Amino acid sequence: MVVAAAGKTRRTHRGHPEPGPLDHRPGPKKTELRPHLRKCWNIPPRANAEFAARMEDVLAVYARPHDPARPVVCMDEKPFQLLGHVRDPLPARPGRNACQDSEYIRCGTCSIFVWTEPLQGWRRVHALAQRTKIDWAGQVKQLLTVDYPDTETVVLVMDNLNTHGIASLYEAFAPDEAFSLAQRLEIHHTPKHGSWLNIAEIELSALSRQCLDRRISDLATLNTELAAWQHAINTEQRQVHWQFTTDDARVKLRHLYPKS
């Protein structure tokens, strides 16, 4: 048996290591720093008046009682990568999981639009090849003329993307039509780095887990799958009741408010 210097690993005559005096030291704990790991997160600015103002504005909208004449609708959008199979996947069978080749074909990108009325349990999802101002304006027109043709005003909550504004309606339609559509909108923007305030983002998260966790190669197939998911969820009339209030924000997120 060969013995190494004190404090180092010992080896037996068979070459297997035996613990030395220093090998019994406790290992790193889960709570210790792990510099090799990082998480991406929307970090809001501290003591930012604009963030606090927009946050409280959206929270006040969510606190309103349900009003069929002025429904609160949230919208968001998400890029999606269309992918195809190089080789046909193998279906699942007893004793074996479904298998797909790690190699894939890039078939372009698209954008998925989500519209949801949380208190009614309604949502509409649709994918378009692009997400231009014209595309957004077309989606708004469908919202007002097809989804809510008889409502007085639609209260719209969304992020402050450059395409999400009244000007986009004037890019897409004649002035009289753009003005008529704009008069039926009450727009509230979530703050920058505050996308968690958009209930449509919750729907996008559920959609990603329940429908988009696979390869879809073309826009037509994607919209067929989105329509099936939309029908199933709307049939359940799954509502979202927002619980986080302005009073909660002023206590739990007080670091976001300017110090007076």
C-alpha positions as a LaTeX table, in Angstrom:
\begin{tabular}{lrrr}
\hline
Residue & $x$ (\AA) & $y$ (\AA) & $z$ (\AA) \\
\hline
Met1 & 0.00 & 0.00 & 0.00 \\
Val2 & 1.37 & 3.41 & $-1.02$ \\
Val3 & 0.72 & 6.34 & 1.33 \\
Ala4 & 0.86 & 9.87 & $-0.07$ \\
Ala5 & 1.93 & 12.97 & 1.85 \\
Ala6 & $-0.14$ & 13.93 & 4.88 \\
Gly7 & $-3.52$ & 15.36 & 4.04 \\
Lys8 & $-3.65$ & 13.89 & 0.51 \\
Thr9 & $-5.40$ & 10.85 & $-0.90$ \\
Arg10 & $-4.10$ & 7.42 & 0.02 \\
Arg11 & $-4.16$ & 4.50 & $-2.37$ \\
Thr12 & $-4.45$ & 0.85 & $-1.48$ \\
His13 & $-2.58$ & $-1.95$ & $-3.18$ \\
Arg14 & $-5.49$ & $-2.24$ & $-5.63$ \\
Gly15 & $-5.24$ & 1.43 & $-6.64$ \\
His16 & $-8.54$ & 2.51 & $-5.11$ \\
Pro17 & $-8.42$ & 5.87 & $-3.26$ \\
Glu18 & $-9.00$ & 5.98 & 0.46 \\
Pro19 & $-10.09$ & 9.24 & 2.12 \\
Gly20 & $-7.33$ & 11.29 & 3.72 \\
Pro21 & $-7.67$ & 13.78 & 6.58 \\
Leu22 & $-8.66$ & 16.65 & 4.27 \\
Asp23 & $-11.22$ & 14.63 & 2.33 \\
His24 & $-13.69$ & 14.86 & 5.22 \\
Arg25 & $-14.18$ & 18.61 & 4.88 \\
Pro26 & $-17.81$ & 19.57 & 4.15 \\
Gly27 & $-18.62$ & 20.29 & 0.50 \\
Pro28 & $-20.19$ & 23.47 & $-0.82$ \\
Lys29 & $-23.75$ & 24.15 & 0.29 \\
Lys30 & $-26.59$ & 24.93 & $-2.07$ \\
Thr31 & $-26.84$ & 28.42 & $-0.65$ \\
Glu32 & $-23.26$ & 29.34 & $-1.55$ \\
Leu33 & $-22.41$ & 31.48 & $-4.57$ \\
Arg34 & $-22.39$ & 29.74 & $-7.96$ \\
Pro35 & $-20.73$ & 32.19 & $-10.37$ \\
His36 & $-20.99$ & 29.77 & $-13.30$ \\
Leu37 & $-24.82$ & 29.95 & $-13.21$ \\
Arg38 & $-26.87$ & 32.94 & $-14.32$ \\
Lys39 & $-30.56$ & 33.67 & $-14.73$ \\
Cys40 & $-32.06$ & 36.28 & $-17.06$ \\
Trp41 & $-34.67$ & 38.42 & $-15.37$ \\
Asn42 & $-36.48$ & 41.69 & $-15.91$ \\
Ile43 & $-34.91$ & 43.75 & $-13.14$ \\
Pro44 & $-36.97$ & 46.90 & $-12.48$ \\
Pro45 & $-35.14$ & 50.13 & $-11.68$ \\
Arg46 & $-35.05$ & 51.21 & $-8.06$ \\
Ala47 & $-36.74$ & 54.41 & $-6.93$ \\
Asn48 & $-38.23$ & 55.04 & $-10.36$ \\
Ala49 & $-41.30$ & 57.27 & $-10.44$ \\
Glu50 & $-42.33$ & 56.30 & $-13.98$ \\
Phe51 & $-42.27$ & 52.59 & $-13.13$ \\
Ala52 & $-44.32$ & 53.15 & $-9.97$ \\
Ala53 & $-46.86$ & 55.34 & $-11.78$ \\
Arg54 & $-47.47$ & 52.86 & $-14.60$ \\
Met55 & $-47.58$ & 49.93 & $-12.20$ \\
Glu56 & $-50.22$ & 51.57 & $-10.03$ \\
Asp57 & $-52.20$ & 52.55 & $-13.13$ \\
Val58 & $-52.36$ & 48.92 & $-14.30$ \\
Leu59 & $-53.13$ & 47.64 & $-10.80$ \\
Ala60 & $-56.05$ & 50.10 & $-10.58$ \\
Val61 & $-57.41$ & 48.74 & $-13.87$ \\
Tyr62 & $-57.23$ & 45.17 & $-12.58$ \\
Ala63 & $-59.11$ & 46.21 & $-9.43$ \\
Arg64 & $-62.15$ & 47.32 & $-11.44$ \\
Pro65 & $-65.27$ & 45.13 & $-11.26$ \\
His66 & $-66.28$ & 43.31 & $-14.42$ \\
Asp67 & $-68.16$ & 45.61 & $-16.79$ \\
Pro68 & $-69.45$ & 44.05 & $-20.06$ \\
Ala69 & $-69.68$ & 47.52 & $-21.59$ \\
Arg70 & $-66.00$ & 48.24 & $-20.82$ \\
Pro71 & $-64.17$ & 44.88 & $-20.77$ \\
Val72 & $-60.52$ & 44.77 & $-19.68$ \\
Val73 & $-58.47$ & 42.97 & $-22.33$ \\
Cys74 & $-54.74$ & 42.21 & $-22.12$ \\
Met75 & $-52.53$ & 41.57 & $-25.13$ \\
Asp76 & $-49.00$ & 40.35 & $-25.68$ \\
Glu77 & $-46.99$ & 38.79 & $-28.45$ \\
Lys78 & $-44.19$ & 36.27 & $-28.69$ \\
Pro79 & $-41.74$ & 35.32 & $-31.45$ \\
Phe80 & $-41.82$ & 31.67 & $-32.46$ \\
Gln81 & $-39.25$ & 29.64 & $-34.38$ \\
Leu82 & $-40.76$ & 27.31 & $-36.99$ \\
Leu83 & $-38.81$ & 24.04 & $-37.05$ \\
Gly84 & $-39.07$ & 20.91 & $-39.20$ \\
His85 & $-37.78$ & 17.36 & $-38.81$ \\
Val86 & $-34.82$ & 16.10 & $-40.83$ \\
Arg87 & $-35.94$ & 12.53 & $-40.15$ \\
Asp88 & $-39.41$ & 11.34 & $-39.19$ \\
Pro89 & $-39.75$ & 10.96 & $-35.41$ \\
Leu90 & $-40.44$ & 7.57 & $-33.89$ \\
Pro91 & $-43.83$ & 7.38 & $-32.15$ \\
Ala92 & $-44.20$ & 6.19 & $-28.59$ \\
Arg93 & $-45.01$ & 2.54 & $-27.98$ \\
Pro94 & $-45.27$ & 0.32 & $-24.89$ \\
Gly95 & $-41.97$ & 0.44 & $-23.04$ \\
Arg96 & $-40.43$ & 3.16 & $-25.20$ \\
Asn97 & $-40.82$ & 6.92 & $-25.30$ \\
Ala98 & $-41.34$ & 8.88 & $-28.49$ \\
Cys99 & $-38.02$ & 9.82 & $-30.11$ \\
Gln100 & $-36.98$ & 12.63 & $-32.43$ \\
Asp101 & $-33.66$ & 13.35 & $-34.05$ \\
Ser102 & $-31.65$ & 16.18 & $-32.51$ \\
Glu103 & $-31.06$ & 17.64 & $-35.99$ \\
Tyr104 & $-33.77$ & 19.95 & $-37.31$ \\
Ile105 & $-34.59$ & 22.30 & $-40.17$ \\
Arg106 & $-35.12$ & 26.04 & $-39.62$ \\
Cys107 & $-38.30$ & 27.10 & $-41.39$ \\
Gly108 & $-38.38$ & 30.78 & $-40.47$ \\
Thr109 & $-39.97$ & 32.75 & $-37.67$ \\
Cys110 & $-43.36$ & 34.24 & $-36.90$ \\
Ser111 & $-45.10$ & 36.17 & $-34.14$ \\
Ile112 & $-47.93$ & 34.88 & $-31.94$ \\
Phe113 & $-50.50$ & 37.42 & $-30.74$ \\
Val114 & $-52.48$ & 36.70 & $-27.57$ \\
Trp115 & $-55.61$ & 38.62 & $-26.52$ \\
Thr116 & $-57.36$ & 37.71 & $-23.27$ \\
Glu117 & $-60.17$ & 39.05 & $-21.13$ \\
Pro118 & $-59.20$ & 37.67 & $-17.70$ \\
Leu119 & $-62.50$ & 38.13 & $-15.86$ \\
Gln120 & $-64.51$ & 36.56 & $-18.69$ \\
Gly121 & $-62.20$ & 33.59 & $-19.27$ \\
Trp122 & $-61.80$ & 34.41 & $-22.99$ \\
Arg123 & $-58.70$ & 34.49 & $-25.14$ \\
Arg124 & $-57.80$ & 34.64 & $-28.83$ \\
Val125 & $-54.45$ & 33.52 & $-30.22$ \\
His126 & $-53.17$ & 33.85 & $-33.77$ \\
Ala127 & $-49.79$ & 33.70 & $-35.48$ \\
Leu128 & $-48.68$ & 36.08 & $-38.22$ \\
Ala129 & $-45.56$ & 36.06 & $-40.35$ \\
Gln130 & $-44.54$ & 39.50 & $-39.02$ \\
Arg131 & $-45.33$ & 41.89 & $-36.17$ \\
Thr132 & $-45.38$ & 45.25 & $-37.92$ \\
Lys133 & $-47.59$ & 48.24 & $-37.11$ \\
Ile134 & $-49.94$ & 47.11 & $-39.89$ \\
Asp135 & $-50.21$ & 43.63 & $-38.35$ \\
Trp136 & $-50.99$ & 45.02 & $-34.89$ \\
Ala137 & $-53.57$ & 47.42 & $-36.30$ \\
Gly138 & $-55.30$ & 44.56 & $-38.10$ \\
Gln139 & $-55.47$ & 42.60 & $-34.86$ \\
Val140 & $-56.98$ & 45.61 & $-33.06$ \\
Lys141 & $-59.61$ & 46.01 & $-35.78$ \\
Gln142 & $-60.59$ & 42.36 & $-35.36$ \\
Leu143 & $-60.78$ & 42.86 & $-31.60$ \\
Leu144 & $-63.16$ & 45.82 & $-31.92$ \\
Thr145 & $-65.29$ & 44.73 & $-34.89$ \\
Val146 & $-65.41$ & 40.94 & $-34.50$ \\
Asp147 & $-64.65$ & 40.05 & $-30.86$ \\
Tyr148 & $-66.32$ & 43.09 & $-29.22$ \\
Pro149 & $-68.52$ & 44.73 & $-31.88$ \\
Asp150 & $-71.16$ & 46.02 & $-29.44$ \\
Thr151 & $-69.05$ & 47.25 & $-26.53$ \\
Glu152 & $-68.71$ & 50.93 & $-25.79$ \\
Thr153 & $-64.98$ & 50.82 & $-24.98$ \\
Val154 & $-62.30$ & 48.15 & $-24.72$ \\
Val155 & $-59.81$ & 48.79 & $-21.91$ \\
Leu156 & $-56.55$ & 47.51 & $-23.37$ \\
Val157 & $-53.52$ & 46.58 & $-21.22$ \\
Met158 & $-50.25$ & 45.88 & $-23.04$ \\
Asp159 & $-46.54$ & 46.68 & $-23.06$ \\
Asn160 & $-45.13$ & 49.83 & $-24.60$ \\
Leu161 & $-43.72$ & 48.29 & $-27.79$ \\
Asn162 & $-43.20$ & 50.76 & $-30.64$ \\
Thr163 & $-45.99$ & 49.12 & $-32.69$ \\
His164 & $-48.52$ & 49.23 & $-29.83$ \\
Gly165 & $-50.01$ & 52.67 & $-30.30$ \\
Ile166 & $-52.80$ & 54.68 & $-31.92$ \\
Ala167 & $-50.40$ & 55.82 & $-34.67$ \\
Ser168 & $-50.35$ & 52.24 & $-35.99$ \\
Leu169 & $-54.08$ & 52.52 & $-36.77$ \\
Tyr170 & $-53.37$ & 55.57 & $-38.94$ \\
Glu171 & $-50.59$ & 53.63 & $-40.69$ \\
Ala172 & $-53.05$ & 50.90 & $-41.63$ \\
Phe173 & $-56.40$ & 52.58 & $-42.25$ \\
Ala174 & $-57.97$ & 55.73 & $-43.61$ \\
Pro175 & $-58.10$ & 58.58 & $-41.07$ \\
Asp176 & $-61.85$ & 58.32 & $-40.42$ \\
Glu177 & $-61.66$ & 54.57 & $-39.75$ \\
Ala178 & $-58.50$ & 54.90 & $-37.62$ \\
Phe179 & $-60.12$ & 57.66 & $-35.55$ \\
Ser180 & $-63.31$ & 55.62 & $-35.08$ \\
Leu181 & $-61.32$ & 52.60 & $-33.83$ \\
Ala182 & $-59.10$ & 54.73 & $-31.59$ \\
Gln183 & $-62.13$ & 56.31 & $-29.88$ \\
Arg184 & $-63.19$ & 52.88 & $-28.64$ \\
Leu185 & $-59.85$ & 52.11 & $-26.98$ \\
Glu186 & $-58.68$ & 53.00 & $-23.48$ \\
Ile187 & $-54.99$ & 52.06 & $-23.46$ \\
His188 & $-52.86$ & 51.35 & $-20.38$ \\
His189 & $-49.18$ & 50.45 & $-20.84$ \\
Thr190 & $-47.24$ & 48.29 & $-18.40$ \\
Pro191 & $-43.91$ & 49.81 & $-17.26$ \\
Lys192 & $-40.62$ & 48.89 & $-18.87$ \\
His193 & $-39.14$ & 45.82 & $-17.14$ \\
Gly194 & $-42.61$ & 45.20 & $-15.68$ \\
Ser195 & $-44.00$ & 42.62 & $-18.09$ \\
Trp196 & $-45.13$ & 40.50 & $-15.10$ \\
Leu197 & $-48.00$ & 42.98 & $-14.80$ \\
Asn198 & $-49.47$ & 41.82 & $-18.12$ \\
Ile199 & $-51.93$ & 38.96 & $-17.63$ \\
Ala200 & $-51.52$ & 38.06 & $-21.31$ \\
Glu201 & $-47.96$ & 37.00 & $-20.45$ \\
Ile202 & $-49.44$ & 34.40 & $-18.08$ \\
Glu203 & $-51.50$ & 33.05 & $-20.98$ \\
Leu204 & $-48.40$ & 32.95 & $-23.20$ \\
Ser205 & $-46.58$ & 30.95 & $-20.54$ \\
Ala206 & $-49.42$ & 28.41 & $-20.39$ \\
Leu207 & $-49.61$ & 28.30 & $-24.19$ \\
Ser208 & $-45.87$ & 27.61 & $-24.45$ \\
Arg209 & $-46.10$ & 24.67 & $-22.05$ \\
Gln210 & $-49.32$ & 23.17 & $-23.36$ \\
Cys211 & $-49.07$ & 23.72 & $-27.11$ \\
Leu212 & $-45.69$ & 24.99 & $-28.31$ \\
Asp213 & $-43.27$ & 22.51 & $-26.68$ \\
Arg214 & $-42.68$ & 20.68 & $-29.99$ \\
Arg215 & $-41.53$ & 21.28 & $-33.53$ \\
Ile216 & $-43.99$ & 22.95 & $-35.88$ \\
Ser217 & $-42.75$ & 23.64 & $-39.39$ \\
Asp218 & $-45.26$ & 26.00 & $-41.02$ \\
Leu219 & $-47.61$ & 28.86 & $-40.17$ \\
Ala220 & $-50.80$ & 27.06 & $-41.24$ \\
Thr221 & $-50.14$ & 24.10 & $-38.96$ \\
Leu222 & $-49.23$ & 26.42 & $-36.11$ \\
Asn223 & $-52.51$ & 28.34 & $-36.43$ \\
Thr224 & $-54.45$ & 25.08 & $-36.52$ \\
Glu225 & $-52.82$ & 24.03 & $-33.25$ \\
Leu226 & $-53.37$ & 27.47 & $-31.72$ \\
Ala227 & $-57.06$ & 27.38 & $-32.67$ \\
Ala228 & $-57.44$ & 23.98 & $-31.00$ \\
Trp229 & $-55.79$ & 25.24 & $-27.80$ \\
Gln230 & $-57.90$ & 28.39 & $-27.85$ \\
His231 & $-61.13$ & 26.40 & $-28.21$ \\
Ala232 & $-60.21$ & 24.01 & $-25.40$ \\
Ile233 & $-59.28$ & 26.78 & $-22.95$ \\
Asn234 & $-62.25$ & 28.99 & $-23.83$ \\
Thr235 & $-64.58$ & 26.03 & $-23.32$ \\
Glu236 & $-63.28$ & 25.76 & $-19.75$ \\
Gln237 & $-63.79$ & 29.55 & $-19.29$ \\
Arg238 & $-60.70$ & 29.62 & $-17.10$ \\
Gln239 & $-60.66$ & 33.04 & $-15.49$ \\
Val240 & $-57.75$ & 34.98 & $-13.99$ \\
His241 & $-58.46$ & 36.99 & $-10.85$ \\
Trp242 & $-55.55$ & 39.32 & $-10.12$ \\
Gln243 & $-54.69$ & 39.34 & $-6.40$ \\
Phe244 & $-51.74$ & 41.74 & $-6.16$ \\
Thr245 & $-53.07$ & 45.19 & $-5.19$ \\
Thr246 & $-51.72$ & 48.73 & $-5.00$ \\
Asp247 & $-51.50$ & 48.43 & $-1.20$ \\
Asp248 & $-49.41$ & 45.28 & $-1.62$ \\
Ala249 & $-47.11$ & 47.07 & $-4.06$ \\
Arg250 & $-46.50$ & 49.98 & $-1.69$ \\
Val251 & $-45.37$ & 47.55 & 1.00 \\
Lys252 & $-43.66$ & 44.68 & $-0.82$ \\
Leu253 & $-42.19$ & 46.77 & $-3.64$ \\
Arg254 & $-41.44$ & 49.95 & $-1.75$ \\
His255 & $-37.90$ & 49.96 & $-3.14$ \\
Leu256 & $-39.41$ & 50.83 & $-6.53$ \\
Tyr257 & $-40.83$ & 54.12 & $-5.25$ \\
Pro258 & $-38.81$ & 57.32 & $-5.01$ \\
Lys259 & $-37.97$ & 58.24 & $-1.46$ \\
Ser260 & $-39.79$ & 61.40 & $-0.44$ \\
\hline
\end{tabular}
